[in-house]
Amino acid sequence: MGGILIIVLVVLVLLKMSIYVLREYERAVVFRLGRLSGVRGPGLILVIPFIDRLVRVSLRIIAMDVPPQDVVTKDNVSVKVNAVVYFRVFEPDKAIVEVQDYNYATSQLSQTTLRSVIGGAELDELLSAREKINIELQTILDRQTDSWGIKVSAVEVKHVDLPDIMQRALAKQAEAERERRAKVIHAAGELQASEKLSQAAAVLATEPTSIQLRFLQTLSEIAVEKNSTIVFPVPIDIVEHFMKAKHDKG
């Protein structure tokens, strides 16, 4: 009975070592006596105990955070930049055979590529053309990791940390730009107002009595304000009329 029990236990252990169940997003890279046997899964797979060695690989997208990197931009501004890299394994055999640790290798490559790309860009480009830099980073990483069986789907620069002096300089620049726009808008408004006034003067000049009517309308508008003092110009035509009437009587 003892021998049968031992045999049963050995069989159970061998079965446990031979049977693997892989999830839908997992693949198994199998090595037989040290040589690559193939990629299996998902589902139930069988291996030969003590002869086959199995390495599980996940095919899901991995979001890897790139630590902040101290970089000097092309226009000699010191910044600290971090990013996030989205990648997945699409060839499990290459990811295991071609590189020792594809997660670590991708992380290190992302850091060096981030420093290289940011170092070749100016500060204004880094702040205003973020999408262009993201695409450049993704293209470089995807090309270099392709031989590892890894697909880099996206790279996003998360944060750009500027020195306090540079932040104050950018704030002054933005303030000056706003003032410039305000002056341009004000000048454009003055130009449009002068053009409209010129057109109005041309219309009023065709009928002299219309000027007096406009004066009376202005006086009515001022009266609504309930001001204590109203300074109103008297048309010369009216004064001349009274002076002429007085001269005739004399």
C-alpha positions in Angstrom: 0.0 0.0 0.0 2.9 2.4 0.8 4.4 1.8 -2.6 1.1 2.4 -4.4 0.6 5.6 -2.4 4.1 6.9 -3.4 3.4 6.1 -7.1 0.1 8.0 -7.0 1.8 11.0 -5.3 4.5 11.0 -8.0 2.0 10.8 -10.8 0.0 13.7 -9.3 3.2 15.8 -8.9 4.1 15.0 -12.6 0.6 15.9 -13.7 0.8 19.2 -11.8 4.1 20.0 -13.4 2.9 19.0 -16.9 -0.5 20.9 -17.0 -0.7 24.7 -17.3 -3.8 26.9 -17.9 -3.1 30.2 -19.5 -5.5 33.1 -19.6 -6.7 34.8 -22.8 -4.1 37.5 -22.5 -1.2 35.2 -21.7 1.2 33.2 -23.9 3.8 30.6 -22.9 7.3 30.5 -24.4 8.5 26.9 -24.1 12.1 25.8 -24.0 12.9 22.2 -24.5 16.4 21.2 -23.2 17.4 24.8 -23.6 16.2 25.3 -27.1 13.2 27.3 -28.1 10.3 25.0 -28.7 7.6 27.5 -29.5 4.8 29.7 -28.2 1.7 28.2 -26.8 -1.6 29.3 -25.4 -4.1 30.4 -24.3 -6.0 27.7 -22.6 -4.8 24.2 -21.4 -1.2 23.2 -22.5 0.9 20.2 -21.6 4.7 20.2 -21.1 7.2 17.5 -20.4 8.4 17.7 -16.7 12.2 18.3 -16.2 12.6 18.7 -20.0 10.5 21.7 -20.9 10.7 25.0 -19.2 7.8 27.5 -19.5 7.9 31.3 -19.3 4.6 33.2 -19.1 4.3 36.4 -21.1 1.4 38.9 -20.8 0.1 40.5 -24.0 -1.7 43.3 -22.3 -0.7 47.0 -22.8 1.7 48.1 -20.1 1.7 51.7 -18.9 5.3 52.5 -17.8 6.1 55.7 -16.0 9.4 57.4 -17.1 11.0 59.1 -14.1 11.7 62.8 -14.3 14.8 63.6 -16.3 17.0 66.7 -16.0 17.5 68.0 -19.5 19.0 71.1 -21.1 17.0 72.2 -24.1 18.5 73.3 -27.4 18.2 77.0 -26.3 20.1 76.2 -23.0 17.2 76.1 -20.6 17.3 73.5 -17.8 14.0 71.6 -17.4 12.8 68.5 -15.7 10.5 66.3 -17.8 8.7 63.1 -17.2 6.5 60.9 -19.4 4.5 57.7 -19.7 5.1 55.0 -22.3 2.3 52.6 -23.5 3.6 49.4 -25.0 2.7 45.7 -25.4 4.4 42.4 -26.4 3.3 41.2 -29.8 6.0 38.5 -30.3 6.6 36.7 -27.0 9.4 34.5 -28.2 11.5 37.6 -29.2 10.7 39.4 -26.0 12.2 36.5 -24.0 15.0 35.5 -26.3 16.3 38.8 -27.7 16.5 40.8 -24.4 17.1 39.8 -20.8 14.4 41.9 -19.2 12.1 43.7 -21.7 10.5 45.8 -19.1 13.8 47.1 -17.7 15.2 47.5 -21.2 12.2 49.5 -22.4 12.3 51.7 -19.3 16.0 52.6 -19.8 15.6 53.1 -23.5 12.6 55.5 -22.8 14.7 57.6 -20.4 17.6 58.0 -22.8 15.3 58.7 -25.8 13.4 61.3 -23.7 16.6 63.1 -22.8 17.9 63.0 -26.4 14.6 64.3 -28.0 14.0 67.0 -25.4 17.7 68.1 -25.7 17.2 68.7 -29.4 14.1 70.9 -29.0 13.7 74.5 -28.0 11.7 75.5 -25.0 8.9 77.1 -27.0 8.6 73.9 -29.1 8.4 71.8 -25.9 5.6 73.9 -24.5 3.6 74.6 -27.7 4.3 71.5 -29.9 3.9 68.7 -27.3 2.1 66.5 -29.8 4.9 66.6 -32.3 7.4 65.6 -29.6 5.2 62.8 -28.4 5.0 61.4 -32.0 8.8 61.6 -32.4 9.4 59.8 -29.1 6.9 57.1 -30.1 8.4 56.6 -33.5 12.0 56.3 -32.2 11.0 53.9 -29.4 8.9 51.7 -31.6 11.6 51.4 -34.2 14.2 50.4 -31.6 12.0 47.9 -29.7 10.7 46.3 -32.8 13.5 43.7 -32.8 12.5 42.8 -29.2 8.9 41.9 -30.2 7.5 45.0 -28.5 5.1 47.5 -30.0 5.1 51.0 -28.5 1.7 52.4 -29.1 2.0 55.9 -27.5 4.3 58.2 -25.6 2.9 61.1 -23.6 5.0 63.9 -22.0 3.2 64.4 -18.7 4.9 67.4 -17.0 7.5 70.0 -17.8 9.0 71.6 -14.7 10.6 74.9 -15.3 12.9 76.9 -12.9 11.3 79.8 -11.0 13.3 82.4 -12.9 12.1 81.0 -16.3 8.5 80.9 -15.0 8.7 84.6 -14.1 10.2 85.3 -17.5 7.4 83.5 -19.3 4.8 85.3 -17.2 6.3 88.6 -18.2 6.4 87.6 -21.9 2.8 86.5 -21.7 1.8 89.8 -20.1 3.7 91.8 -22.7 2.0 89.8 -25.5 -1.4 90.5 -24.0 -0.7 94.2 -23.8 0.5 94.2 -27.4 -2.8 92.5 -28.5 -4.8 95.0 -26.5 -3.1 97.9 -28.1 -3.5 96.4 -31.6 -7.2 95.9 -30.9 -7.6 99.4 -29.5 -5.9 100.9 -32.6 -8.1 98.8 -34.9 -11.2 100.1 -33.1 -10.0 103.7 -33.4 -9.4 103.2 -37.1 -12.9 101.8 -37.6 -14.4 104.6 -35.5 -12.6 107.2 -37.6 -13.8 105.7 -40.8 -17.4 105.7 -39.5 -17.1 109.3 -38.3 -15.8 110.3 -41.7 -18.7 108.7 -43.4 -21.2 110.3 -41.0 -19.6 113.7 -41.6 -20.0 113.3 -45.3 -23.7 112.5 -44.9 -24.3 115.4 -42.5 -22.5 117.8 -44.8 -25.2 117.2 -47.5 -27.9 118.8 -45.3 -26.8 121.6 -42.9 -30.0 121.4 -40.8 -29.2 117.8 -39.9 -26.3 119.0 -37.8 -28.7 121.0 -35.6 -31.0 118.1 -35.3 -28.1 116.0 -34.2 -27.2 118.6 -31.6 -30.7 118.5 -30.2 -30.6 114.7 -30.0 -27.3 114.9 -28.2 -28.8 117.4 -25.7 -31.7 115.0 -25.1 -29.3 112.2 -24.4 -27.3 114.2 -22.0 -30.4 115.3 -20.1 -31.2 111.7 -19.3 -28.0 111.5 -17.4 -29.3 114.1 -14.9 -26.0 115.9 -14.7 -25.8 119.2 -12.8 -23.8 121.0 -15.5 -24.2 120.6 -19.2 -21.7 122.3 -21.6 -23.3 122.4 -25.0 -21.9 124.0 -28.2 -24.2 126.5 -30.0 -24.3 126.2 -33.8 -22.8 129.2 -35.5 -25.7 129.3 -38.0 -28.2 130.0 -35.2 -26.0 132.8 -33.7 -25.5 134.4 -37.1 -29.3 134.3 -37.6 -29.9 136.4 -34.4 -27.0 138.7 -35.2 -28.4 139.4 -38.6 -31.9 140.0 -37.3 -30.5 142.5 -34.7 -28.5 144.3 -37.4 -31.6 144.7 -39.6 -33.5 146.3 -36.7 -30.7 148.7 -36.1 
